[in-house]
Amino acid sequence: MAKTVLVVDDSASLRQVVSIALKGAGYDVLEASDGKDALSKLAGQQRVHLIISDVNMPNMDGIALVKAVKQLAQYKFTPIIMLTTESQEEKKREGQAAGAKAWVVKPFQPAQMLAAVSKLLPA
C-alpha cells in the first residue's frame, strides 16, 4: 500500500511541483494551503505517514503546525520535513526543537526532496 504524504504550502504551484514528484515516486499525496488546513486534513480518515511543510504561511505557520502535530497522539512520531526559503540556523534550530526531522531549502531539486522522504519513510 502506498504511503501518504501531506504537502502543506500556501503556494499552489509549489504544492503541485512537490505532488508531481511524490506521485511519480509512488506516494499518495494530500495537499493543504496552511497549518490550519493541514490539521483539518489530519483529522480526516486517511492516515498520513509524512508531512512536508513550508515555514512561512498565513493563518498558521509551519513551526506552529509542527508543534500542533506533535501534540496529536496519532501523529506524535510522524516525520516532518520543512521545505522553505528560510536557511537561517536559528529558524532551523526552532524547527528541529519543534520536531521537524529534515530541512530542505527552496529552490530545491525534486531528487533532493525525494531522498529526504525516502530516508524518513523506508519502504
N, CA, C and O atoms as CSV, one atom per row, in Angstrom:
chain,resi,resn,atom,element,x,y,z
A,1,MET,N,N,0.839,-1.187,0.000
A,1,MET,CA,C,0.000,0.000,0.000
A,1,MET,C,C,0.881,1.247,0.000
A,1,MET,O,O,1.856,1.323,0.748
A,2,ALA,N,N,0.542,2.210,-0.829
A,2,ALA,CA,C,1.336,3.442,-0.930
A,2,ALA,C,C,1.246,4.247,0.364
A,2,ALA,O,O,0.199,4.296,1.010
A,3,LYS,N,N,2.350,4.869,0.724
A,3,LYS,CA,C,2.360,5.735,1.894
A,3,LYS,C,C,1.848,7.112,1.476
A,3,LYS,O,O,2.058,7.553,0.346
A,4,THR,N,N,1.174,7.782,2.411
A,4,THR,CA,C,0.569,9.077,2.122
A,4,THR,C,C,1.404,10.210,2.707
A,4,THR,O,O,1.808,10.173,3.869
A,5,VAL,N,N,1.652,11.221,1.871
A,5,VAL,CA,C,2.408,12.399,2.276
A,5,VAL,C,C,1.487,13.612,2.196
A,5,VAL,O,O,0.799,13.809,1.194
A,6,LEU,N,N,1.476,14.423,3.252
A,6,LEU,CA,C,0.698,15.666,3.270
A,6,LEU,C,C,1.648,16.812,2.934
A,6,LEU,O,O,2.638,17.030,3.631
A,7,VAL,N,N,1.342,17.540,1.863
A,7,VAL,CA,C,2.147,18.679,1.428
A,7,VAL,C,C,1.432,19.960,1.834
A,7,VAL,O,O,0.300,20.206,1.418
A,8,VAL,N,N,2.105,20.778,2.654
A,8,VAL,CA,C,1.493,21.996,3.196
A,8,VAL,C,C,2.286,23.218,2.725
A,8,VAL,O,O,3.439,23.412,3.113
A,9,ASP,N,N,1.651,24.033,1.886
A,9,ASP,CA,C,2.310,25.246,1.402
A,9,ASP,C,C,1.234,26.198,0.903
A,9,ASP,O,O,0.246,25.764,0.312
A,10,ASP,N,N,1.419,27.496,1.138
A,10,ASP,CA,C,0.427,28.455,0.668
A,10,ASP,C,C,0.551,28.721,-0.831
A,10,ASP,O,O,-0.298,29.401,-1.407
A,11,SER,N,N,1.594,28.195,-1.469
A,11,SER,CA,C,1.773,28.344,-2.918
A,11,SER,C,C,1.228,27.108,-3.634
A,11,SER,O,O,1.764,26.009,-3.495
A,12,ALA,N,N,0.150,27.305,-4.406
A,12,ALA,CA,C,-0.458,26.189,-5.140
A,12,ALA,C,C,0.530,25.585,-6.140
A,12,ALA,O,O,0.560,24.369,-6.328
A,13,SER,N,N,1.340,26.436,-6.780
A,13,SER,CA,C,2.286,25.921,-7.780
A,13,SER,C,C,3.364,25.065,-7.120
A,13,SER,O,O,3.782,24.053,-7.682
A,14,LEU,N,N,3.816,25.466,-5.931
A,14,LEU,CA,C,4.818,24.655,-5.245
A,14,LEU,C,C,4.213,23.324,-4.792
A,14,LEU,O,O,4.850,22.277,-4.910
A,15,ARG,N,N,2.985,23.368,-4.275
A,15,ARG,CA,C,2.323,22.103,-3.887
A,15,ARG,C,C,2.243,21.168,-5.092
A,15,ARG,O,O,2.440,19.959,-4.970
A,16,GLN,N,N,1.951,21.745,-6.250
A,16,GLN,CA,C,1.816,20.938,-7.458
A,16,GLN,C,C,3.153,20.290,-7.838
A,16,GLN,O,O,3.195,19.102,-8.160
A,17,VAL,N,N,4.236,21.058,-7.802
A,17,VAL,CA,C,5.565,20.526,-8.134
A,17,VAL,C,C,5.935,19.375,-7.188
A,17,VAL,O,O,6.390,18.320,-7.628
A,18,VAL,N,N,5.734,19.593,-5.893
A,18,VAL,CA,C,6.060,18.570,-4.896
A,18,VAL,C,C,5.162,17.346,-5.101
A,18,VAL,O,O,5.638,16.212,-5.047
A,19,SER,N,N,3.880,17.569,-5.333
A,19,SER,CA,C,2.938,16.462,-5.538
A,19,SER,C,C,3.317,15.608,-6.744
A,19,SER,O,O,3.283,14.379,-6.677
A,20,ILE,N,N,3.680,16.264,-7.848
A,20,ILE,CA,C,4.063,15.520,-9.055
A,20,ILE,C,C,5.276,14.644,-8.769
A,20,ILE,O,O,5.312,13.480,-9.168
A,21,ALA,N,N,6.270,15.202,-8.078
A,21,ALA,CA,C,7.481,14.431,-7.748
A,21,ALA,C,C,7.138,13.239,-6.851
A,21,ALA,O,O,7.621,12.129,-7.073
A,22,LEU,N,N,6.303,13.478,-5.837
A,22,LEU,CA,C,5.943,12.408,-4.901
A,22,LEU,C,C,5.112,11.319,-5.585
A,22,LEU,O,O,5.361,10.127,-5.401
A,23,LYS,N,N,4.125,11.742,-6.372
A,23,LYS,CA,C,3.282,10.756,-7.068
A,23,LYS,C,C,4.120,9.941,-8.040
A,23,LYS,O,O,3.903,8.739,-8.199
A,24,GLY,N,N,5.081,10.599,-8.691
A,24,GLY,CA,C,5.978,9.904,-9.610
A,24,GLY,C,C,6.816,8.845,-8.901
A,24,GLY,O,O,7.228,7.855,-9.505
A,25,ALA,N,N,7.061,9.069,-7.612
A,25,ALA,CA,C,7.846,8.116,-6.815
A,25,ALA,C,C,6.944,7.085,-6.126
A,25,ALA,O,O,7.420,6.255,-5.353
A,26,GLY,N,N,5.635,7.147,-6.414
A,26,GLY,CA,C,4.727,6.126,-5.892
A,26,GLY,C,C,4.002,6.454,-4.599
A,26,GLY,O,O,3.376,5.579,-4.001
A,27,TYR,N,N,4.077,7.701,-4.161
A,27,TYR,CA,C,3.381,8.090,-2.928
A,27,TYR,C,C,1.988,8.627,-3.246
A,27,TYR,O,O,1.748,9.167,-4.326
A,28,ASP,N,N,1.065,8.468,-2.279
A,28,ASP,CA,C,-0.228,9.151,-2.347
A,28,ASP,C,C,0.002,10.526,-1.728
A,28,ASP,O,O,0.806,10.666,-0.806
A,29,VAL,N,N,-0.700,11.540,-2.231
A,29,VAL,CA,C,-0.463,12.902,-1.758
A,29,VAL,C,C,-1.764,13.585,-1.367
A,29,VAL,O,O,-2.760,13.518,-2.086
A,30,LEU,N,N,-1.735,14.244,-0.211
A,30,LEU,CA,C,-2.804,15.162,0.206
A,30,LEU,C,C,-2.174,16.548,0.209
A,30,LEU,O,O,-0.976,16.685,0.458
A,31,GLU,N,N,-2.971,17.576,-0.065
A,31,GLU,CA,C,-2.439,18.939,-0.062
A,31,GLU,C,C,-3.224,19.811,0.907
A,31,GLU,O,O,-4.427,19.631,1.097
A,32,ALA,N,N,-2.509,20.774,1.523
A,32,ALA,CA,C,-3.144,21.746,2.411
A,32,ALA,C,C,-2.505,23.107,2.150
A,32,ALA,O,O,-1.320,23.194,1.829
A,33,SER,N,N,-3.295,24.164,2.291
A,33,SER,CA,C,-2.808,25.506,1.956
A,33,SER,C,C,-2.156,26.249,3.129
A,33,SER,O,O,-1.482,27.258,2.921
A,34,ASP,N,N,-2.350,25.761,4.350
A,34,ASP,CA,C,-1.693,26.352,5.521
A,34,ASP,C,C,-1.813,25.374,6.692
A,34,ASP,O,O,-2.388,24.295,6.551
A,35,GLY,N,N,-1.268,25.758,7.844
A,35,GLY,CA,C,-1.266,24.870,9.001
A,35,GLY,C,C,-2.651,24.452,9.461
A,35,GLY,O,O,-2.862,23.292,9.814
A,36,LYS,N,N,-3.598,25.384,9.463
A,36,LYS,CA,C,-4.960,25.049,9.904
A,36,LYS,C,C,-5.609,24.046,8.959
A,36,LYS,O,O,-6.257,23.095,9.395
A,37,ASP,N,N,-5.428,24.269,7.661
A,37,ASP,CA,C,-5.952,23.350,6.650
A,37,ASP,C,C,-5.313,21.961,6.842
A,37,ASP,O,O,-5.986,20.936,6.732
A,38,ALA,N,N,-4.016,21.950,7.128
A,38,ALA,CA,C,-3.300,20.678,7.343
A,38,ALA,C,C,-3.874,19.919,8.537
A,38,ALA,O,O,-4.083,18.708,8.461
A,39,LEU,N,N,-4.127,20.624,9.632
A,39,LEU,CA,C,-4.678,19.957,10.821
A,39,LEU,C,C,-6.056,19.366,10.523
A,39,LEU,O,O,-6.392,18.293,11.023
A,40,SER,N,N,-6.850,20.061,9.713
A,40,SER,CA,C,-8.167,19.514,9.366
A,40,SER,C,C,-8.010,18.259,8.507
A,40,SER,O,O,-8.801,17.324,8.629
A,41,LYS,N,N,-6.989,18.232,7.635
A,41,LYS,CA,C,-6.739,17.044,6.812
A,41,LYS,C,C,-6.279,15.867,7.691
A,41,LYS,O,O,-6.637,14.716,7.440
A,42,LEU,N,N,-5.486,16.173,8.717
A,42,LEU,CA,C,-5.001,15.117,9.617
A,42,LEU,C,C,-6.144,14.518,10.436
A,42,LEU,O,O,-6.063,13.372,10.880
A,43,ALA,N,N,-7.200,15.293,10.630
A,43,ALA,CA,C,-8.357,14.800,11.385
A,43,ALA,C,C,-9.241,13.901,10.521
A,43,ALA,O,O,-10.181,13.281,11.018
A,44,GLY,N,N,-8.934,13.836,9.230
A,44,GLY,CA,C,-9.724,13.010,8.307
A,44,GLY,C,C,-9.454,11.527,8.478
A,44,GLY,O,O,-8.738,11.110,9.389
A,45,GLN,N,N,-10.036,10.741,7.590
A,45,GLN,CA,C,-9.947,9.283,7.698
A,45,GLN,C,C,-8.621,8.717,7.189
A,45,GLN,O,O,-8.192,7.651,7.629
A,46,GLN,N,N,-7.974,9.425,6.265
A,46,GLN,CA,C,-6.777,8.884,5.647
A,46,GLN,C,C,-5.558,9.087,6.536
A,46,GLN,O,O,-5.308,10.195,7.010
A,47,ARG,N,N,-4.801,8.019,6.762
A,47,ARG,CA,C,-3.591,8.087,7.582
A,47,ARG,C,C,-2.482,8.766,6.795
A,47,ARG,O,O,-2.228,8.410,5.644
A,48,VAL,N,N,-1.824,9.736,7.403
A,48,VAL,CA,C,-0.701,10.428,6.772
A,48,VAL,C,C,0.588,9.886,7.389
A,48,VAL,O,O,0.715,9.819,8.611
A,49,HIS,N,N,1.547,9.499,6.537
A,49,HIS,CA,C,2.788,8.890,7.016
A,49,HIS,C,C,3.940,9.882,7.141
A,49,HIS,O,O,4.902,9.634,7.868
A,50,LEU,N,N,3.840,11.019,6.425
A,50,LEU,CA,C,4.892,12.023,6.462
A,50,LEU,C,C,4.287,13.361,6.056
A,50,LEU,O,O,3.348,13.409,5.262
A,51,ILE,N,N,4.829,14.445,6.603
A,51,ILE,CA,C,4.341,15.792,6.277
A,51,ILE,C,C,5.511,16.606,5.729
A,51,ILE,O,O,6.611,16.589,6.283
A,52,ILE,N,N,5.256,17.313,4.636
A,52,ILE,CA,C,6.227,18.273,4.093
A,52,ILE,C,C,5.557,19.635,4.212
A,52,ILE,O,O,4.484,19.854,3.651
A,53,SER,N,N,6.190,20.550,4.944
A,53,SER,CA,C,5.538,21.838,5.205
A,53,SER,C,C,6.463,23.026,4.963
A,53,SER,O,O,7.660,22.979,5.247
A,54,ASP,N,N,5.874,24.085,4.434
A,54,ASP,CA,C,6.548,25.375,4.329
A,54,ASP,C,C,6.627,25.956,5.750
A,54,ASP,O,O,5.914,25.505,6.646
A,55,VAL,N,N,7.487,26.945,5.949
A,55,VAL,CA,C,7.547,27.616,7.247
A,55,VAL,C,C,6.648,28.849,7.245
A,55,VAL,O,O,5.831,29.025,8.148
A,56,ASN,N,N,6.796,29.700,6.236
A,56,ASN,CA,C,6.062,30.972,6.204
A,56,ASN,C,C,4.740,30.818,5.471
A,56,ASN,O,O,4.700,30.731,4.244
A,57,MET,N,N,3.648,30.784,6.247
A,57,MET,CA,C,2.298,30.660,5.686
A,57,MET,C,C,1.337,31.499,6.514
A,57,MET,O,O,1.588,31.756,7.691
A,58,PRO,N,N,0.220,31.932,5.893
A,58,PRO,CA,C,-0.791,32.667,6.665
A,58,PRO,C,C,-1.548,31.713,7.605
A,58,PRO,O,O,-1.420,30.495,7.484
A,59,ASN,N,N,-2.317,32.256,8.518
A,59,ASN,CA,C,-3.184,31.528,9.472
A,59,ASN,C,C,-2.414,30.720,10.498
A,59,ASN,O,O,-2.575,30.946,11.697
A,60,MET,N,N,-1.578,29.778,10.060
A,60,MET,CA,C,-0.744,29.019,10.994
A,60,MET,C,C,0.535,28.654,10.256
A,60,MET,O,O,0.490,27.957,9.242
A,61,ASP,N,N,1.680,29.122,10.762
A,61,ASP,CA,C,2.927,28.848,10.055
A,61,ASP,C,C,3.422,27.419,10.309
A,61,ASP,O,O,2.849,26.678,11.108
A,62,GLY,N,N,4.488,27.057,9.616
A,62,GLY,CA,C,4.991,25.689,9.674
A,62,GLY,C,C,5.484,25.257,11.047
A,62,GLY,O,O,5.262,24.117,11.454
A,63,ILE,N,N,6.149,26.154,11.761
A,63,ILE,CA,C,6.657,25.807,13.100
A,63,ILE,C,C,5.478,25.536,14.039
A,63,ILE,O,O,5.494,24.563,14.792
A,64,ALA,N,N,4.458,26.396,13.993
A,64,ALA,CA,C,3.264,26.191,14.825
A,64,ALA,C,C,2.569,24.881,14.431
A,64,ALA,O,O,2.037,24.173,15.286
A,65,LEU,N,N,2.579,24.568,13.142
A,65,LEU,CA,C,1.982,23.315,12.675
A,65,LEU,C,C,2.734,22.119,13.254
A,65,LEU,O,O,2.116,21.174,13.743
A,66,VAL,N,N,4.058,22.159,13.199
A,66,VAL,CA,C,4.861,21.048,13.745
A,66,VAL,C,C,4.520,20.838,15.219
A,66,VAL,O,O,4.302,19.708,15.657
A,67,LYS,N,N,4.476,21.926,15.975
A,67,LYS,CA,C,4.157,21.824,17.414
A,67,LYS,C,C,2.769,21.228,17.617
A,67,LYS,O,O,2.574,20.392,18.499
A,68,ALA,N,N,1.800,21.656,16.799
A,68,ALA,CA,C,0.426,21.153,16.927
A,68,ALA,C,C,0.352,19.668,16.569
A,68,ALA,O,O,-0.333,18.899,17.244
A,69,VAL,N,N,1.054,19.267,15.513
A,69,VAL,CA,C,1.045,17.861,15.084
A,69,VAL,C,C,1.644,16.965,16.171
A,69,VAL,O,O,1.140,15.872,16.431
A,70,LYS,N,N,2.708,17.433,16.795
A,70,LYS,CA,C,3.381,16.625,17.828
A,70,LYS,C,C,2.503,16.452,19.072
A,70,LYS,O,O,2.769,15.583,19.902
A,71,GLN,N,N,1.453,17.282,19.204
A,71,GLN,CA,C,0.518,17.141,20.323
A,71,GLN,C,C,-0.556,16.079,20.036
A,71,GLN,O,O,-1.263,15.647,20.946
A,72,LEU,N,N,-0.673,15.665,18.779
A,72,LEU,CA,C,-1.686,14.675,18.402
A,72,LEU,C,C,-1.114,13.271,18.599
A,72,LEU,O,O,-0.114,12.915,17.975
A,73,ALA,N,N,-1.740,12.477,19.459
A,73,ALA,CA,C,-1.229,11.144,19.776
A,73,ALA,C,C,-0.978,10.315,18.517
A,73,ALA,O,O,0.036,9.625,18.412
A,74,GLN,N,N,-1.891,10.385,17.580
A,74,GLN,CA,C,-1.807,9.587,16.363
A,74,GLN,C,C,-0.630,10.003,15.471
A,74,GLN,O,O,-0.122,9.191,14.697
A,75,TYR,N,N,-0.199,11.259,15.577
A,75,TYR,CA,C,0.850,11.779,14.697
A,75,TYR,C,C,2.119,12.207,15.424
A,75,TYR,O,O,2.996,12.840,14.836
A,76,LYS,N,N,2.212,11.860,16.705
A,76,LYS,CA,C,3.344,12.274,17.531
A,76,LYS,C,C,4.691,11.894,16.913
A,76,LYS,O,O,5.659,12.646,17.027
A,77,PHE,N,N,4.756,10.730,16.259
A,77,PHE,CA,C,6.022,10.244,15.704
A,77,PHE,C,C,6.087,10.352,14.178
A,77,PHE,O,O,6.987,9.793,13.551
A,78,THR,N,N,5.134,11.072,13.587
A,78,THR,CA,C,5.129,11.245,12.131
A,78,THR,C,C,6.258,12.192,11.732
A,78,THR,O,O,6.339,13.303,12.255
A,79,PRO,N,N,7.133,11.770,10.812
A,79,PRO,CA,C,8.232,12.654,10.407
A,79,PRO,C,C,7.723,13.863,9.625
A,79,PRO,O,O,6.779,13.767,8.841
A,80,ILE,N,N,8.374,15.002,9.859
A,80,ILE,CA,C,8.005,16.247,9.184
A,80,ILE,C,C,9.248,16.855,8.547
A,80,ILE,O,O,10.283,17.019,9.193
A,81,ILE,N,N,9.121,17.186,7.261
A,81,ILE,CA,C,10.188,17.855,6.527
A,81,ILE,C,C,9.758,19.295,6.299
A,81,ILE,O,O,8.651,19.548,5.824
A,82,MET,N,N,10.623,20.231,6.635
A,82,MET,CA,C,10.342,21.641,6.356
A,82,MET,C,C,10.937,21.954,4.984
A,82,MET,O,O,12.120,21.716,4.742
A,83,LEU,N,N,10.109,22.486,4.097
A,83,LEU,CA,C,10.529,22.867,2.743
A,83,LEU,C,C,10.315,24.372,2.642
A,83,LEU,O,O,9.178,24.832,2.536
A,84,THR,N,N,11.399,25.138,2.673
A,84,THR,CA,C,11.250,26.575,2.905
A,84,THR,C,C,12.368,27.394,2.287
A,84,THR,O,O,13.424,26.861,1.946
A,85,THR,N,N,12.133,28.689,2.145
A,85,THR,CA,C,13.185,29.604,1.711
A,85,THR,C,C,14.073,29.987,2.892
A,85,THR,O,O,15.137,30.577,2.702
A,86,GLU,N,N,13.644,29.657,4.101
A,86,GLU,CA,C,14.405,30.008,5.316
A,86,GLU,C,C,15.657,29.134,5.420
A,86,GLU,O,O,15.564,27.908,5.470
A,87,SER,N,N,16.818,29.772,5.452
A,87,SER,CA,C,18.048,28.988,5.584
A,87,SER,C,C,18.842,29.380,6.825
A,87,SER,O,O,19.949,28.885,7.037
A,88,GLN,N,N,18.280,30.270,7.648
A,88,GLN,CA,C,18.981,30.715,8.851
A,88,GLN,C,C,19.052,29.587,9.879
A,88,GLN,O,O,18.086,28.852,10.086
A,89,GLU,N,N,20.205,29.468,10.510
A,89,GLU,CA,C,20.409,28.414,11.517
A,89,GLU,C,C,19.392,28.520,12.654
A,89,GLU,O,O,18.916,27.510,13.171
A,90,GLU,N,N,19.064,29.768,13.038
A,90,GLU,CA,C,18.126,29.966,14.144
A,90,GLU,C,C,16.755,29.352,13.818
A,90,GLU,O,O,16.146,28.689,14.657
A,91,LYS,N,N,16.284,29.584,12.587
A,91,LYS,CA,C,14.998,29.011,12.164
A,91,LYS,C,C,15.085,27.490,12.130
A,91,LYS,O,O,14.159,26.801,12.558
A,92,LYS,N,N,16.197,26.968,11.623
A,92,LYS,CA,C,16.370,25.505,11.566
A,92,LYS,C,C,16.312,24.905,12.972
A,92,LYS,O,O,15.658,23.888,13.202
A,93,ARG,N,N,17.013,25.561,13.913
A,93,ARG,CA,C,17.003,25.063,15.301
A,93,ARG,C,C,15.591,25.100,15.878
A,93,ARG,O,O,15.165,24.179,16.575
A,94,GLU,N,N,14.870,26.188,15.573
A,94,GLU,CA,C,13.487,26.324,16.049
A,94,GLU,C,C,12.635,25.178,15.483
A,94,GLU,O,O,11.836,24.574,16.199
A,95,GLY,N,N,12.816,24.892,14.202
A,95,GLY,CA,C,12.079,23.801,13.558
A,95,GLY,C,C,12.425,22.456,14.155
A,95,GLY,O,O,11.542,21.638,14.413
A,96,GLN,N,N,13.720,22.221,14.378
A,96,GLN,CA,C,14.143,20.944,14.968
A,96,GLN,C,C,13.637,20.804,16.393
A,96,GLN,O,O,13.214,19.724,16.806
A,97,ALA,N,N,13.682,21.894,17.143
A,97,ALA,CA,C,13.193,21.858,18.529
A,97,ALA,C,C,11.703,21.530,18.551
A,97,ALA,O,O,11.224,20.845,19.456
A,98,ALA,N,N,10.973,22.022,17.549
A,98,ALA,CA,C,9.536,21.750,17.483
A,98,ALA,C,C,9.261,20.297,17.075
A,98,ALA,O,O,8.198,19.752,17.375
A,99,GLY,N,N,10.229,19.676,16.389
A,99,GLY,CA,C,10.052,18.282,15.997
A,99,GLY,C,C,10.270,17.969,14.528
A,99,GLY,O,O,10.057,16.832,14.106
A,100,ALA,N,N,10.694,18.958,13.732
A,100,ALA,CA,C,10.960,18.702,12.305
A,100,ALA,C,C,12.189,17.803,12.175
A,100,ALA,O,O,13.171,17.977,12.898
A,101,LYS,N,N,12.132,16.845,11.254
A,101,LYS,CA,C,13.218,15.877,11.083
A,101,LYS,C,C,14.200,16.267,9.990
A,101,LYS,O,O,15.346,15.819,10.006
A,102,ALA,N,N,13.771,17.102,9.030
A,102,ALA,CA,C,14.662,17.500,7.936
A,102,ALA,C,C,14.303,18.906,7.483
A,102,ALA,O,O,13.194,19.387,7.717
A,103,TRP,N,N,15.262,19.556,6.828
A,103,TRP,CA,C,15.094,20.930,6.384
A,103,TRP,C,C,15.595,21.014,4.958
A,103,TRP,O,O,16.791,20.850,4.719
A,104,VAL,N,N,14.709,21.264,4.000
A,104,VAL,CA,C,15.085,21.387,2.597
A,104,VAL,C,C,14.821,22.830,2.181
A,104,VAL,O,O,13.711,23.339,2.337
A,105,VAL,N,N,15.860,23.486,1.646
A,105,VAL,CA,C,15.736,24.900,1.290
A,105,VAL,C,C,15.326,25.052,-0.175
A,105,VAL,O,O,15.876,24.396,-1.060
A,106,LYS,N,N,14.333,25.945,-0.416
A,106,LYS,CA,C,13.897,26.275,-1.776
A,106,LYS,C,C,14.879,27.285,-2.363
A,106,LYS,O,O,15.428,28.077,-1.597
A,107,PRO,N,N,15.131,27.309,-3.640
A,107,PRO,CA,C,14.641,26.327,-4.607
A,107,PRO,C,C,15.325,24.989,-4.377
A,107,PRO,O,O,16.472,24.943,-3.934
A,108,PHE,N,N,14.631,23.912,-4.675
A,108,PHE,CA,C,15.151,22.586,-4.392
A,108,PHE,C,C,15.049,21.721,-5.651
A,108,PHE,O,O,14.283,22.011,-6.570
A,109,GLN,N,N,15.834,20.665,-5.660
A,109,GLN,CA,C,15.728,19.671,-6.727
A,109,GLN,C,C,14.776,18.592,-6.227
A,109,GLN,O,O,14.918,18.130,-5.095
A,110,PRO,N,N,13.803,18.175,-7.050
A,110,PRO,CA,C,12.899,17.110,-6.599
A,110,PRO,C,C,13.647,15.886,-6.072
A,110,PRO,O,O,13.199,15.259,-5.112
A,111,ALA,N,N,14.771,15.539,-6.682
A,111,ALA,CA,C,15.542,14.369,-6.228
A,111,ALA,C,C,16.041,14.559,-4.795
A,111,ALA,O,O,16.086,13.610,-4.013
A,112,GLN,N,N,16.413,15.795,-4.463
A,112,GLN,CA,C,16.891,16.107,-3.105
A,112,GLN,C,C,15.758,15.890,-2.097
A,112,GLN,O,O,15.961,15.301,-1.036
A,113,MET,N,N,14.561,16.377,-2.447
A,113,MET,CA,C,13.415,16.214,-1.565
A,113,MET,C,C,13.024,14.740,-1.443
A,113,MET,O,O,12.731,14.262,-0.347
A,114,LEU,N,N,13.018,14.018,-2.572
A,114,LEU,CA,C,12.654,12.602,-2.544
A,114,LEU,C,C,13.658,11.785,-1.733
A,114,LEU,O,O,13.283,10.805,-1.090
A,115,ALA,N,N,14.928,12.183,-1.760
A,115,ALA,CA,C,15.940,11.488,-0.955
A,115,ALA,C,C,15.622,11.644,0.530
A,115,ALA,O,O,15.739,10.686,1.294
A,116,ALA,N,N,15.223,12.844,0.938
A,116,ALA,CA,C,14.856,13.093,2.340
A,116,ALA,C,C,13.616,12.279,2.702
A,116,ALA,O,O,13.543,11.702,3.787
A,117,VAL,N,N,12.646,12.234,1.798
A,117,VAL,CA,C,11.412,11.470,2.050
A,117,VAL,C,C,11.736,9.992,2.204
A,117,VAL,O,O,11.255,9.350,3.138
A,118,SER,N,N,12.538,9.446,1.308
A,118,SER,CA,C,12.818,8.006,1.371
A,118,SER,C,C,13.624,7.626,2.607
A,118,SER,O,O,13.505,6.506,3.105
A,119,LYS,N,N,14.448,8.555,3.107
A,119,LYS,CA,C,15.184,8.281,4.356
A,119,LYS,C,C,14.223,8.177,5.534
A,119,LYS,O,O,14.384,7.328,6.411
A,120,LEU,N,N,13.217,9.056,5.541
A,120,LEU,CA,C,12.293,9.119,6.660
A,120,LEU,C,C,11.128,8.136,6.532
A,120,LEU,O,O,10.467,7.822,7.522
A,121,LEU,N,N,10.879,7.654,5.318
A,121,LEU,CA,C,9.781,6.708,5.068
A,121,LEU,C,C,10.334,5.467,4.394
A,121,LEU,O,O,10.153,5.288,3.189
A,122,PRO,N,N,11.003,4.609,5.144
A,122,PRO,CA,C,11.531,3.403,4.495
A,122,PRO,C,C,10.395,2.561,3.912
A,122,PRO,O,O,9.309,2.482,4.486
A,123,ALA,N,N,10.658,1.949,2.789
A,123,ALA,CA,C,9.628,1.163,2.094
A,123,ALA,C,C,9.149,-0.008,2.930
A,123,ALA,O,O,8.285,-0.767,2.492
